[in-house]
Amino acid sequence: MGSAFRGDGAEVVVQDSGYKTVSLVLDPLREAYGKPINVNSGYRCPKLNKAVGGSSTSRHVLGRAADNTGGSKVENKKLFDLVKSLKLPFDQLIWEKGGVWVHVSCSPRNRRQVLSISK
């Protein structure tokens, strides 16, 4: 386990596997984007994952996924395209619900799947 800080400065405990998602994907993405990125959903306990309708194999439960937004669909498209163009080490990059958010996950064997899910 490790710790990270929320936008309001509060310290939160995260699984070590989440650091790879942050350090290898989200930090370089934020640096290239040049603005803050809001993480709407990161680590989820199994109970919360089930409650929000998450997949039983969700990387969120392992702390290896994040749903992100730049604040609008236009900004989310920039984030989505940046993840691809920067060749960041992701497992799945998903354009979710028509661009309401951008999901990015990591795994020990990153498949670089690029998907669009409208439901």
C-alpha positions as a Markdown table, in Angstrom:
| # | Residue | x | y | z |
|---|---|---|---|---|
| 1 | Met | 0.0 | 0.0 | 0.0 |
| 2 | Gly | 1.0 | 3.6 | -0.6 |
| 3 | Ser | -0.5 | 7.0 | -0.3 |
| 4 | Ala | -1.6 | 9.7 | -2.8 |
| 5 | Phe | -3.2 | 13.0 | -2.4 |
| 6 | Arg | -6.7 | 14.1 | -3.6 |
| 7 | Gly | -7.2 | 17.5 | -5.2 |
| 8 | Asp | -8.2 | 18.9 | -1.9 |
| 9 | Gly | -4.9 | 17.8 | -0.3 |
| 10 | Ala | -6.3 | 15.0 | 1.7 |
| 11 | Glu | -4.1 | 11.9 | 1.8 |
| 12 | Val | -5.7 | 8.6 | 0.7 |
| 13 | Val | -4.3 | 5.1 | 0.7 |
| 14 | Val | -3.9 | 3.3 | -2.6 |
| 15 | Gln | -2.7 | -0.1 | -3.8 |
| 16 | Asp | 0.8 | -0.1 | -5.1 |
| 17 | Ser | -0.4 | -1.4 | -8.4 |
| 18 | Gly | -2.2 | 1.9 | -8.9 |
| 19 | Tyr | 1.1 | 3.7 | -8.9 |
| 20 | Lys | 1.9 | 2.2 | -12.3 |
| 21 | Thr | -1.3 | 3.6 | -13.8 |
| 22 | Val | -0.5 | 7.0 | -12.3 |
| 23 | Ser | 3.3 | 7.1 | -13.0 |
| 24 | Leu | 3.3 | 5.5 | -16.4 |
| 25 | Val | 0.1 | 6.8 | -17.9 |
| 26 | Leu | -1.7 | 9.6 | -16.0 |
| 27 | Asp | 1.4 | 11.7 | -15.1 |
| 28 | Pro | 2.8 | 11.7 | -18.6 |
| 29 | Leu | -0.7 | 12.4 | -20.0 |
| 30 | Arg | -1.2 | 15.3 | -17.6 |
| 31 | Glu | 2.2 | 16.7 | -18.5 |
| 32 | Ala | 1.5 | 16.5 | -22.3 |
| 33 | Tyr | -2.0 | 17.9 | -21.8 |
| 34 | Gly | -0.7 | 20.8 | -19.8 |
| 35 | Lys | -3.8 | 21.1 | -17.6 |
| 36 | Pro | -5.3 | 19.2 | -14.7 |
| 37 | Ile | -7.1 | 15.9 | -15.4 |
| 38 | Asn | -10.0 | 14.9 | -13.2 |
| 39 | Val | -10.1 | 11.3 | -12.2 |
| 40 | Asn | -13.8 | 10.4 | -11.7 |
| 41 | Ser | -13.2 | 6.9 | -10.6 |
| 42 | Gly | -9.9 | 5.1 | -9.7 |
| 43 | Tyr | -9.7 | 2.2 | -7.3 |
| 44 | Arg | -13.0 | 0.7 | -6.4 |
| 45 | Cys | -13.6 | -2.0 | -3.7 |
| 46 | Pro | -15.6 | -5.0 | -5.1 |
| 47 | Lys | -18.8 | -3.8 | -3.4 |
| 48 | Leu | -18.6 | -0.4 | -5.0 |
| 49 | Asn | -17.6 | -1.8 | -8.4 |
| 50 | Lys | -20.7 | -4.0 | -8.3 |
| 51 | Ala | -22.9 | -1.1 | -7.2 |
| 52 | Val | -21.9 | 1.0 | -10.1 |
| 53 | Gly | -22.3 | -1.8 | -12.6 |
| 54 | Gly | -18.6 | -2.4 | -13.2 |
| 55 | Ser | -17.3 | -5.5 | -14.9 |
| 56 | Ser | -16.4 | -8.4 | -12.6 |
| 57 | Thr | -12.9 | -8.3 | -14.2 |
| 58 | Ser | -12.6 | -4.6 | -13.9 |
| 59 | Arg | -9.1 | -3.2 | -13.4 |
| 60 | His | -10.6 | -0.6 | -11.1 |
| 61 | Val | -10.8 | -3.3 | -8.4 |
| 62 | Leu | -7.0 | -3.8 | -8.7 |
| 63 | Gly | -6.3 | -0.1 | -8.6 |
| 64 | Arg | -5.1 | -0.3 | -12.2 |
| 65 | Ala | -7.8 | 1.8 | -14.0 |
| 66 | Ala | -9.0 | 5.4 | -14.0 |
| 67 | Asp | -11.9 | 7.1 | -15.6 |
| 68 | Asn | -10.8 | 10.6 | -16.5 |
| 69 | Thr | -12.2 | 13.9 | -17.9 |
| 70 | Gly | -10.8 | 17.1 | -19.0 |
| 71 | Gly | -14.2 | 18.8 | -18.3 |
| 72 | Ser | -15.9 | 18.4 | -21.7 |
| 73 | Lys | -16.3 | 16.0 | -24.6 |
| 74 | Val | -13.9 | 18.2 | -26.6 |
| 75 | Glu | -11.3 | 18.1 | -23.9 |
| 76 | Asn | -11.9 | 14.3 | -23.4 |
| 77 | Lys | -11.2 | 13.7 | -27.1 |
| 78 | Lys | -7.9 | 15.5 | -26.7 |
| 79 | Leu | -7.0 | 13.2 | -23.7 |
| 80 | Phe | -8.1 | 10.1 | -25.7 |
| 81 | Asp | -6.0 | 11.1 | -28.7 |
| 82 | Leu | -3.0 | 12.0 | -26.5 |
| 83 | Val | -2.9 | 8.6 | -24.8 |
| 84 | Lys | -2.7 | 7.0 | -28.3 |
| 85 | Ser | -0.2 | 9.4 | -29.8 |
| 86 | Leu | 2.1 | 9.4 | -26.8 |
| 87 | Lys | 2.2 | 5.6 | -27.0 |
| 88 | Leu | 1.6 | 5.3 | -23.3 |
| 89 | Pro | 1.7 | 1.7 | -21.8 |
| 90 | Phe | -2.1 | 1.0 | -21.4 |
| 91 | Asp | -4.1 | -2.2 | -21.5 |
| 92 | Gln | -7.4 | -0.6 | -22.4 |
| 93 | Leu | -8.2 | 2.9 | -23.6 |
| 94 | Ile | -12.0 | 3.3 | -23.8 |
| 95 | Trp | -14.0 | 6.2 | -25.1 |
| 96 | Glu | -17.0 | 5.8 | -22.8 |
| 97 | Lys | -20.6 | 6.9 | -23.2 |
| 98 | Gly | -19.9 | 9.1 | -26.2 |
| 99 | Gly | -16.9 | 10.8 | -24.5 |
| 100 | Val | -18.4 | 11.5 | -21.1 |
| 101 | Trp | -15.2 | 10.2 | -19.8 |
| 102 | Val | -12.0 | 8.4 | -20.9 |
| 103 | His | -11.1 | 5.1 | -19.3 |
| 104 | Val | -7.5 | 4.0 | -19.2 |
| 105 | Ser | -6.1 | 0.9 | -17.5 |
| 106 | Cys | -2.9 | -1.0 | -17.1 |
| 107 | Ser | -2.0 | -4.6 | -16.7 |
| 108 | Pro | 1.1 | -6.7 | -16.5 |
| 109 | Arg | 0.5 | -7.5 | -20.2 |
| 110 | Asn | -0.7 | -4.3 | -21.8 |
| 111 | Arg | -2.8 | -5.2 | -24.9 |
| 112 | Arg | -3.2 | -1.6 | -26.1 |
| 113 | Gln | -6.9 | -2.1 | -26.9 |
| 114 | Val | -8.7 | 1.0 | -28.1 |
| 115 | Leu | -12.5 | 0.7 | -27.6 |
| 116 | Ser | -15.6 | 2.8 | -27.7 |
| 117 | Ile | -18.5 | 1.9 | -25.4 |
| 118 | Ser | -21.8 | 3.7 | -25.7 |
| 119 | Lys | -23.8 | 2.1 | -23.0 |
